[in-house]
Amino acid sequence: MERCPTCNARYKGTPTCRRCKTDLGPLLNIEKKSLTHYNAAAAAFVGNDFNRMFFHAKRSFSLLQTQENSRLLACSALLIHRFDIALAYWH
């Protein structure tokens, strides 16, 4: 997170916004869970478990829709021959 979603102040690494005092904890937890699923997908790739990779990539993308997560999802879909999904998420 780079900015507070409420007031657009720069994020300084604290669980509350310095300007508007919005609780950023839930958003930080979402980012953390997304990263956990992203790392699990990468580990599944190393282990050649592409169905597990697809599961975790899909979870990571559903939590945080970034270009990096989108590409991971597209690559995992390709590996399990789900070309429709791969095409939809490759940017």
C-alpha positions in Angstrom: 0.0 0.0 0.0 1.4 3.3 -1.0 -1.4 5.6 0.1 -4.3 5.7 2.5 -7.5 4.7 0.6 -9.6 7.2 2.7 -7.6 10.5 2.5 -4.8 9.6 0.0 -2.0 10.4 2.5 1.3 8.6 1.9 1.5 5.3 3.9 4.2 5.5 6.5 4.2 1.9 7.7 1.9 2.3 10.7 -1.4 0.4 11.2 -3.4 3.7 11.2 -3.2 6.6 8.8 -1.2 9.5 10.2 -3.6 12.0 8.8 -7.2 10.7 9.1 -6.6 7.9 11.6 -8.2 5.2 9.4 -7.5 1.7 10.6 -5.3 0.2 7.9 -4.9 -3.2 9.6 -7.5 -5.1 7.5 -6.0 -3.9 4.3 -2.5 -4.8 5.5 -3.8 -8.3 6.4 -5.2 -8.7 2.9 -1.8 -7.8 1.4 -0.1 -10.3 3.7 -2.5 -13.1 2.8 -2.1 -12.4 -0.9 1.7 -12.6 -0.5 1.4 -15.9 1.4 -0.7 -17.4 -1.4 1.7 -16.0 -4.0 4.7 -17.6 -2.3 2.7 -20.9 -2.0 2.0 -20.8 -5.7 5.7 -20.3 -6.4 6.6 -23.2 -4.2 4.0 -25.4 -6.0 5.6 -24.4 -9.3 9.0 -25.6 -8.0 7.4 -28.9 -6.9 5.7 -29.3 -10.3 2.2 -29.3 -8.6 0.5 -27.1 -11.2 -3.0 -27.6 -9.9 -1.9 -26.4 -6.4 -0.1 -23.5 -8.1 -3.3 -22.5 -9.9 -5.3 -22.7 -6.6 -2.9 -20.4 -4.8 -2.4 -18.0 -7.7 -6.2 -17.7 -8.0 -6.5 -16.9 -4.2 -3.6 -14.4 -4.4 -5.2 -12.6 -7.3 -8.7 -12.5 -5.7 -7.2 -10.8 -2.6 -5.0 -8.3 -4.4 -5.4 -7.6 -8.1 -2.0 -6.6 -9.2 -0.2 -7.1 -12.5 2.2 -9.5 -10.8 -0.7 -11.6 -9.4 -2.5 -11.5 -12.8 0.6 -12.9 -14.6 1.1 -15.6 -12.0 -2.5 -16.6 -12.5 -2.2 -16.6 -16.3 1.0 -18.7 -16.2 -0.5 -21.2 -13.8 -3.6 -21.5 -16.0 -1.4 -22.2 -19.0 0.3 -25.0 -17.1 -3.0 -26.8 -16.4 -4.2 -26.1 -20.0 -6.9 -23.6 -19.0 -6.1 -21.4 -22.0 -9.3 -19.3 -21.6 -8.3 -18.2 -18.2 -4.7 -17.6 -19.2 -5.8 -15.4 -22.0 -8.2 -13.4 -19.8 -5.6 -12.6 -17.2 -2.5 -12.0 -19.2 -1.9 -8.3 -19.7 
